[in-house]
Amino acid sequence: MYTNVAYLHDFFDEIVDDSKDLLVTSCGYYRLEKLPIIATERPKGRKDFQLLFIAKGKGHFVINGKKEIVSEGNMILFRPDESQMYYYYGKDKTEVYWIHFTGKNVEDLLNQYDFPNNKNVFFAGFSSDYECFYTKIIQELQLERKNYTDMIFLFFKQLLIVVNRFLIEEKKSNTEIQNKIEKATHYFNEHYNEEINIDDFAASINMSTCYFIRCFRQIVRVSPLQYILSLRMSNAKNLLGNTTYNINEIAQIVGYENQLYFSRLFKKNVGISPSEYRKQNWNN
């Protein structure tokens, strides 16, 4: 195991100081190699704030009584008196940075930079700036050069700004992706009975095919082809139960030139053949 840690005035207990806007009291870095486990168990939490960053590997946390595996690229924010129960295992090759801070305006500062106030764990990306600012703060605490607490304040604020930029850009990116997937579902609803080339459609909205399919699946919970198939089957069932079109006509209406292929596909997805479905669900 490798550690690089520093404490304000070499004071190892937690510090609560409401006389300043912000005061960083300790900062550190752990890299697990051979040590089997590092366990932190503070059921009643601490009186200060803590912000951790999983740079590599993962951590095993208990958040609101539930076990949660937190992977690299995530940050964990603990506020005063929040239970802190987490474990790092050597087999995961975990690398983690942490910082403790206090002050009368900490909450205002966190709100200013859009840190979530309704969850402890959030994805912050993989900016090398995170590791840089954590390391600089550790060095300032260790060396205690002139005005080092002011320098630490500036480094910590820059850290918050970089996190804020990522959160804003991620939110904007998620909104853009959401809009593109909504455009896709609208297009599929309008053209489900036509031949749709997923590669061409993804290119039309400036997304790679793989990325489009992954985003579509994440938001809609099925792949684009499965979504189109569900539209075809749903409309086929409606036509079978409410119109007098024969099965061949219905197959062509929903996008299948081959009646036999349509019938096999219908039975596979619905459980019975089109003719059996019509007998059971005829509404005229």
Beta strands, then each sheet from edge to edge (+ up, - down):
strand 1: 2-7
strand 2: 23-31
strand 3: 37-42
strand 4: 49-56
strand 5: 58-63
strand 6: 66-71
strand 7: 74-78
strand 8: 84-89
strand 9: 95-102
strand 10: 121-123
sheet 1: 1+ 2- 9+ 4- 7+ 10-
sheet 2: 3+ 8- 5+ 6-
end
